[in-house]
Amino acid sequence: MFTYFFLETLAGLIGFSAFIIILYVIWKKGIKISLFQDRYFLFVFGLFILMVGMGFFANKTYPPNFAMPSFMHSHAPGGLPPSIPFAKIIDFFRYENRFDKVTDIGADPTVVPEKPQTPDADGIVRISLTAQEVLSEISPGIYFNYWTYNKQVPGPMLRIREGDTVELTLTNDPSSLHDHNIDLHAVTGPGGGASITHVAPGETKTFRWKALNPGLYIYHCAMPNVSTHNSHGQYGMILVDPKEGLAEVDKEFYVMQGELYTMGQLGKKGLVAFDSNALIDGQPNYITFNGRIETTPRMQAKVGDKIRMYVGNGGVNLISSFHVIGEIFDTVYPNASIGGAIEYNTQATAVLPGGASIVEFTVDVPGKYLLVDHALARMNKGAWAVLEVTGDENPEIFKKIETKTNMSEDMEMH
């Protein structure tokens, strides 16, 4: 994980030292042919050239193989990343051994609570979450310091019922370097709970609230700088079912789009540092569904299944135009409003930063269906996932027509 960082650091320190020595020798002795007969000078000069080469190698941008799914073609950008932000990462490396290394940061989109959480005997629904800073891969070989709820991005999907009284307990893991809190958009009250859940590393706080409105809502960390916490992956969703419940479907999936702002160009290997300037400019290197670039499809369904997707946008800058290529949404709950106007037969739905949507559709034909943000350049940054549908072909709806390939076939027929 740290190979490229160490090579880059070593090249910078030794190369700079060698360069200073070369300048000093030239200043003392002048530029002479005899200098290149001096073994000491040759050694330092050679070391400098070697470090320059090592620096280029460590900073090389490798074309990412995740720019689009393997069955779609793409060209990825290249270029050299900026210099390493030593001042920004010194604290991180002092405490690096404290962080858990998470094998897969991406929340499983199939893990959706089947029904609202049951209240305890006293009628209160109790939920516990842990804020924790961890290390994991954005894509194979590309590592990032994620800030999470329960060591996943997005945090776990929560599900309660309209009218529930909820006690939410937030713990900040002792390994964290930063304070955290939680703001739930489903909460009516100052800061959505953020103002009374400020937890330092190792601290725990609890607050009580009543779920007044049904709908699908975002939750996220709201510690200053809020956008920094969110763009490290600290967000999730909570579904407040209406009192009468939602209609049953065959499959439910949990999908959240997010943005990662990293130093260096797209595809830079090794540990990548957070880039606050890119955050301010709204130029994320990576745009993900569920925290990291998908490597294998995790959503499966069968022909005939009615599917409901809970779709969120962890932000912090981009509006998502959520679309499933090859499907039409039978039903859309705009902005995840339950009880408001419903859209039918919709091709895409806007999912605002810090907002959500609920879409429903039935899969009629087997195959691989891409979930995308239809601002399609974002696919090159990772904004895609795959729904894999199995089952019998449905030629009445979709089939390939064989056509003639050349004139000779036409002549043979006559």
C-alpha positions as CSV (number, residue, x, y, z in Angstrom):
1,M,0.0,0.0,0.0
2,F,2.8,2.4,0.8
3,T,5.2,1.3,-1.9
4,Y,4.6,4.3,-4.2
5,F,4.6,6.7,-1.3
6,F,7.9,5.5,0.0
7,L,9.5,5.5,-3.5
8,E,8.2,9.0,-4.1
9,T,9.5,10.3,-0.7
10,L,12.8,8.6,-1.1
11,A,13.3,10.0,-4.6
12,G,12.5,13.5,-3.4
13,L,14.7,13.5,-0.4
14,I,17.8,11.8,-1.9
15,G,17.4,13.4,-5.3
16,F,17.1,16.9,-3.7
17,S,20.2,16.2,-1.5
18,A,22.2,15.0,-4.5
19,F,21.2,18.0,-6.5
20,I,22.4,20.4,-3.8
21,I,25.7,18.5,-3.6
22,I,26.1,18.8,-7.4
23,L,25.5,22.5,-7.3
24,Y,27.9,22.9,-4.5
25,V,30.7,21.0,-6.3
26,I,30.1,23.0,-9.5
27,W,30.2,26.3,-7.5
28,K,33.5,25.2,-5.9
29,K,35.2,23.7,-8.9
30,G,33.4,25.1,-11.9
31,I,32.1,23.2,-14.8
32,K,35.0,21.1,-16.0
33,I,35.4,17.9,-18.0
34,S,37.5,16.6,-15.2
35,L,34.5,16.6,-12.9
36,F,33.2,13.5,-14.7
37,Q,36.5,11.8,-13.9
38,D,35.9,12.3,-10.2
39,R,34.4,9.1,-8.8
40,Y,32.6,10.9,-6.0
41,F,31.0,13.4,-8.4
42,L,30.0,10.6,-10.8
43,F,28.4,8.7,-7.9
44,V,26.4,11.7,-6.8
45,F,25.4,12.6,-10.4
46,G,24.3,9.0,-11.1
47,L,22.4,8.9,-7.8
48,F,20.6,12.1,-8.9
49,I,19.6,10.6,-12.3
50,L,18.5,7.4,-10.6
51,M,16.3,9.3,-8.2
52,V,14.7,11.4,-11.0
53,G,13.8,8.1,-12.7
54,M,12.4,6.7,-9.5
55,G,10.4,9.8,-9.0
56,F,8.8,9.5,-12.4
57,F,8.1,5.8,-11.8
58,A,6.4,6.5,-8.4
59,N,4.3,9.3,-9.9
60,K,3.3,7.5,-13.0
61,T,-0.5,7.4,-13.6
62,Y,-1.6,3.9,-14.6
63,P,-4.6,3.7,-16.8
64,P,-7.4,2.4,-14.6
65,N,-9.1,-0.8,-15.7
66,F,-12.3,0.3,-13.8
67,A,-13.0,3.3,-16.0
68,M,-15.9,1.3,-17.4
69,P,-17.2,-2.3,-17.0
70,S,-15.1,-4.8,-18.9
71,F,-17.8,-5.2,-21.5
72,M,-17.6,-1.6,-22.4
73,H,-14.7,0.3,-24.0
74,S,-13.2,3.4,-22.5
75,H,-10.1,5.6,-22.8
76,A,-8.7,6.8,-19.5
77,P,-6.8,10.1,-18.9
78,G,-3.1,10.2,-17.9
79,G,-0.6,12.7,-16.5
80,L,1.5,13.4,-13.6
81,P,0.1,14.1,-10.1
82,P,1.1,17.0,-8.0
83,S,3.8,16.8,-5.3
84,I,3.1,14.9,-2.1
85,P,1.3,17.0,0.5
86,F,3.7,16.3,3.4
87,A,2.1,18.8,5.8
88,K,-1.3,17.2,5.4
89,I,-0.3,13.6,5.9
90,I,2.3,13.9,8.8
91,D,-0.4,13.3,11.5
92,F,-1.9,10.4,9.5
93,F,1.5,8.6,9.3
94,R,2.2,9.2,13.0
95,Y,-0.9,7.1,13.8
96,E,-1.3,4.9,10.8
97,N,-1.0,1.7,12.8
98,R,-4.1,2.6,14.7
99,F,-6.4,2.3,11.7
100,D,-8.2,-0.9,10.8
101,K,-7.5,-2.2,7.3
102,V,-10.8,-3.1,5.8
103,T,-10.8,-5.6,3.0
104,D,-13.9,-4.4,1.3
105,I,-15.2,-0.9,2.2
106,G,-18.2,-1.1,-0.1
107,A,-21.6,-1.7,1.6
108,D,-23.3,-4.7,0.2
109,P,-26.3,-3.4,-1.9
110,T,-28.3,-6.5,-1.1
111,V,-28.3,-5.9,2.7
112,V,-31.6,-4.1,3.1
113,P,-33.6,-4.6,6.3
114,E,-36.7,-6.6,5.3
115,K,-39.0,-4.7,7.7
116,P,-38.7,-1.8,10.2
117,Q,-36.7,-2.5,13.3
118,T,-38.9,-3.9,16.2
119,P,-39.1,-1.6,19.2
120,D,-37.9,-2.9,22.6
121,A,-40.3,-3.9,25.4
122,D,-40.6,-0.2,26.4
123,G,-41.7,0.8,22.9
124,I,-38.4,2.5,22.0
125,V,-36.4,1.6,18.9
126,R,-32.7,1.5,19.7
127,I,-30.0,2.0,17.1
128,S,-26.2,2.0,17.6
129,L,-23.6,3.2,15.1
130,T,-19.8,3.6,15.4
131,A,-17.9,6.3,13.6
132,Q,-14.5,4.9,12.6
133,E,-11.6,6.0,10.3
134,V,-10.2,3.1,8.3
135,L,-8.0,2.2,5.4
136,S,-9.3,0.4,2.3
137,E,-9.1,0.2,-1.4
138,I,-11.0,2.5,-3.8
139,S,-10.0,0.0,-6.5
140,P,-7.2,-2.7,-6.4
141,G,-3.9,-1.0,-5.6
142,I,-5.5,2.4,-4.8
143,Y,-5.9,3.1,-1.1
144,F,-7.8,5.8,0.8
145,N,-8.4,6.8,4.4
146,Y,-12.2,6.4,4.6
147,W,-14.2,7.9,7.5
148,T,-17.2,5.6,8.1
149,Y,-20.1,4.5,10.1
150,N,-19.6,0.8,11.0
151,K,-16.5,0.4,8.8
152,Q,-18.5,0.6,5.5
153,V,-19.5,3.1,2.9
154,P,-22.3,3.9,2.9
155,G,-23.1,3.2,6.5
156,P,-25.7,0.5,7.2
157,M,-29.2,1.1,5.9
158,L,-31.5,1.8,8.9
159,R,-35.3,1.1,8.7
160,I,-37.9,2.2,11.2
161,R,-41.6,3.1,11.0
162,E,-43.5,6.4,11.0
163,G,-44.4,7.3,14.6
164,D,-41.5,5.3,16.2
165,T,-39.6,6.8,19.1
166,V,-36.0,6.2,18.5
167,E,-32.9,6.3,20.6
168,L,-29.7,6.5,18.6
169,T,-26.3,5.9,20.2
170,L,-23.2,7.1,18.4
171,T,-19.7,5.9,19.4
172,N,-16.5,7.3,18.0
173,D,-14.0,4.5,17.9
174,P,-10.8,5.3,20.0
175,S,-8.7,4.8,16.9
176,S,-10.2,7.8,15.1
177,L,-8.1,11.0,14.8
178,H,-11.1,13.3,14.4
179,D,-14.3,14.1,16.2
180,H,-17.6,13.0,14.6
181,N,-21.3,13.3,14.9
182,I,-24.5,12.4,13.0
183,D,-27.2,14.4,11.3
184,L,-30.2,12.4,10.2
185,H,-32.5,14.1,7.7
186,A,-35.4,12.1,9.2
187,V,-35.0,13.9,12.5
188,T,-37.0,17.0,13.5
189,G,-34.7,19.0,15.8
190,P,-31.6,21.2,15.7
191,G,-28.9,19.8,13.4
192,G,-30.9,16.5,12.9
193,G,-29.1,15.3,16.0
194,A,-25.7,16.6,15.1
195,S,-25.6,19.2,17.9
196,I,-26.0,16.6,20.6
197,T,-24.0,13.8,19.2
198,H,-20.5,15.4,19.0
199,V,-18.2,12.6,20.0
200,A,-14.5,12.7,20.5
201,P,-12.4,9.5,19.9
202,G,-13.5,7.0,22.5
203,E,-16.7,8.9,23.4
204,T,-20.4,7.8,23.2
205,K,-23.6,9.9,23.2
206,T,-27.3,9.0,22.8
207,F,-30.3,11.1,21.8
208,R,-34.0,10.4,21.5
209,W,-36.3,11.5,18.6
210,K,-39.6,10.8,17.1
211,A,-40.0,9.8,13.4
212,L,-42.8,12.1,12.2
213,N,-42.6,11.8,8.5
214,P,-42.3,8.7,6.2
215,G,-39.7,8.7,3.5
216,L,-36.1,7.8,2.6
217,Y,-33.6,10.1,4.2
218,I,-29.9,10.6,4.2
219,Y,-27.8,10.6,7.4
220,H,-24.2,11.9,7.5
221,C,-21.5,13.4,9.7
222,A,-22.0,17.1,10.2
223,M,-18.8,18.1,12.0
224,P,-16.9,21.0,10.5
225,N,-15.8,20.9,7.7
226,V,-19.0,18.9,6.8
227,S,-18.1,18.4,3.2
228,T,-14.7,17.0,4.2
229,H,-16.3,14.3,6.4
230,N,-18.9,13.4,3.8
231,S,-16.4,13.2,1.0
232,H,-14.4,10.7,3.0
233,G,-17.5,8.4,2.9
234,Q,-19.3,9.3,6.1
235,Y,-23.0,9.0,5.0
236,G,-25.9,6.5,4.8
237,M,-29.7,6.2,4.6
238,I,-32.6,5.6,6.9
239,L,-36.0,4.5,5.6
240,V,-39.1,5.6,7.6
241,D,-41.8,3.3,6.4
242,P,-45.4,4.7,6.3
243,K,-47.6,3.3,9.0
244,E,-49.4,1.1,6.5
245,G,-46.0,-0.2,5.2
246,L,-44.7,-0.4,1.6
247,A,-46.0,-2.8,-1.0
248,E,-44.0,-6.0,-1.2
249,V,-41.5,-6.5,-4.0
250,D,-39.2,-9.4,-4.9
251,K,-35.8,-7.6,-4.5
252,E,-34.7,-4.5,-2.7
253,F,-31.3,-2.9,-3.2
254,Y,-29.4,-0.1,-1.3
255,V,-27.3,2.1,-3.6
256,M,-25.5,5.4,-2.8
257,Q,-23.5,7.6,-5.0
258,G,-20.5,9.3,-3.5
259,E,-17.5,11.4,-4.4
260,L,-13.8,10.9,-3.5
261,Y,-11.3,13.8,-3.8
262,T,-7.8,12.5,-4.0
263,M,-4.3,13.9,-4.8
264,G,-2.9,12.9,-8.2
265,Q,-4.5,11.9,-11.4
266,L,-7.2,9.3,-11.9
267,G,-5.6,5.8,-11.5
268,K,-2.6,6.8,-9.3
269,K,-1.5,3.7,-7.4
270,G,-0.7,3.4,-3.7
271,L,-2.1,5.4,-0.8
272,V,-3.8,8.6,-2.2
273,A,-4.3,11.6,0.0
274,F,-7.4,13.8,0.3
275,D,-7.4,16.9,-2.0
276,S,-9.2,19.8,-0.4
277,N,-8.7,22.0,-3.4
278,A,-10.4,19.4,-5.7
279,L,-13.3,19.3,-3.1
280,I,-13.7,23.1,-3.3
281,D,-13.5,23.0,-7.1
282,G,-16.0,20.1,-7.3
283,Q,-13.7,17.9,-9.3
284,P,-13.7,14.4,-7.7
285,N,-11.2,11.9,-9.0
286,Y,-13.6,9.0,-8.2
287,I,-17.3,8.8,-8.2
288,T,-18.6,5.6,-6.7
289,F,-21.7,3.5,-6.1
290,N,-21.3,2.2,-2.5
291,G,-17.9,3.5,-1.7
292,R,-15.6,1.9,-4.1
293,I,-15.2,0.8,-7.8
294,E,-17.2,-2.4,-8.5
295,T,-15.2,-5.4,-9.5
296,T,-17.8,-8.1,-9.7
297,P,-21.6,-7.7,-9.8
298,R,-23.2,-7.9,-6.4
299,M,-26.8,-7.4,-7.3
300,Q,-28.6,-10.4,-8.8
301,A,-32.3,-10.9,-9.8
302,K,-34.4,-13.2,-12.0
303,V,-36.6,-12.5,-14.9
304,G,-40.0,-11.4,-13.6
305,D,-38.7,-10.0,-10.4
306,K,-40.1,-6.6,-9.2
307,I,-37.2,-4.6,-7.9
308,R,-37.1,-1.6,-5.6
309,M,-33.9,0.4,-5.3
310,Y,-33.3,2.9,-2.5
311,V,-30.9,5.4,-4.2
312,G,-29.1,8.1,-2.3
313,N,-26.5,10.7,-3.0
314,G,-23.8,11.3,-0.4
315,G,-22.6,14.3,-2.4
316,V,-21.0,16.7,-1.8
317,N,-21.1,18.6,-5.1
318,L,-22.7,16.6,-7.9
319,I,-26.4,16.0,-8.8
320,S,-26.8,12.5,-10.0
321,S,-29.0,11.6,-13.0
322,F,-29.7,8.0,-11.9
323,H,-30.5,5.6,-14.7
324,V,-30.5,1.9,-15.3
325,I,-29.5,1.2,-18.9
326,G,-32.0,-1.0,-20.6
327,E,-34.8,-0.4,-18.1
328,I,-37.6,2.1,-17.6
329,F,-38.7,2.9,-14.0
330,D,-42.3,1.8,-13.6
331,T,-42.6,4.0,-10.5
332,V,-40.4,6.8,-9.1
333,Y,-40.8,8.5,-5.7
334,P,-39.2,11.8,-6.5
335,N,-36.7,12.9,-3.8
336,A,-37.8,9.7,-2.0
337,S,-41.0,11.4,-0.9
338,I,-43.6,8.9,0.4
339,G,-47.1,10.3,0.2
340,G,-46.2,12.9,-2.4
341,A,-46.6,12.9,-6.2
342,I,-45.4,9.7,-7.9
343,E,-43.9,9.5,-11.4
344,Y,-44.6,6.6,-13.8
345,N,-42.6,5.3,-16.8
346,T,-39.5,7.4,-16.1
347,Q,-36.1,7.0,-17.8
348,A,-34.0,8.8,-15.1
349,T,-34.4,10.5,-11.8
350,A,-32.5,13.4,-10.3
351,V,-30.9,12.5,-7.0
352,L,-29.7,15.6,-5.3
353,P,-26.6,15.9,-3.1
354,G,-27.9,14.9,0.4
355,G,-31.0,13.6,-1.3
356,A,-32.5,10.3,-2.3
357,S,-35.0,8.6,-4.6
358,I,-36.9,5.3,-4.7
359,V,-37.3,3.6,-8.0
360,E,-39.3,0.4,-8.9
361,F,-39.2,-1.7,-12.1
362,T,-39.7,-5.2,-13.2
363,V,-37.0,-7.0,-15.1
364,D,-38.3,-8.8,-18.2
365,V,-35.2,-9.9,-20.0
366,P,-32.0,-11.6,-18.8
367,G,-28.6,-9.9,-19.0
368,K,-26.4,-7.3,-17.4
369,Y,-27.9,-4.0,-16.6
370,L,-25.7,-1.0,-15.8
371,L,-26.6,1.4,-13.1
372,V,-25.2,4.8,-14.0
373,D,-25.1,8.5,-13.3
374,H,-26.2,9.6,-16.8
375,A,-23.7,12.4,-16.8
376,L,-21.9,9.6,-18.5
377,A,-18.3,11.0,-18.3
378,R,-18.6,10.1,-14.7
379,M,-18.5,6.4,-15.6
380,N,-14.8,6.9,-16.3
381,K,-14.4,7.8,-12.7
382,G,-16.2,4.7,-11.5
383,A,-19.9,5.8,-11.4
384,W,-21.4,2.5,-12.4
385,A,-22.6,-0.8,-11.0
386,V,-24.2,-4.0,-12.5
387,L,-27.5,-5.7,-11.9
388,E,-27.2,-9.2,-13.2
389,V,-30.5,-10.8,-14.3
390,T,-30.9,-14.5,-15.1
391,G,-33.7,-16.5,-16.5
392,D,-35.4,-17.4,-19.8
393,E,-35.1,-15.2,-22.9
394,N,-38.2,-13.1,-23.7
395,P,-38.2,-12.7,-27.5
396,E,-41.6,-10.9,-27.5
397,I,-39.9,-8.0,-25.8
398,F,-36.3,-8.2,-26.9
399,K,-34.4,-10.4,-29.5
400,K,-31.7,-10.2,-32.0
401,I,-32.6,-10.3,-35.7
402,E,-30.1,-12.1,-38.0
403,T,-29.2,-10.0,-41.0
404,K,-27.3,-10.6,-44.2
405,T,-23.7,-9.9,-44.0
406,N,-22.6,-9.6,-47.7
407,M,-23.9,-9.6,-51.3
408,S,-22.8,-13.2,-51.9
409,E,-25.4,-14.5,-49.5
410,D,-28.0,-12.5,-51.3
411,M,-26.9,-13.9,-54.7
412,E,-27.0,-17.5,-53.4
413,M,-30.5,-17.1,-52.3
414,H,-31.5,-16.2,-55.9
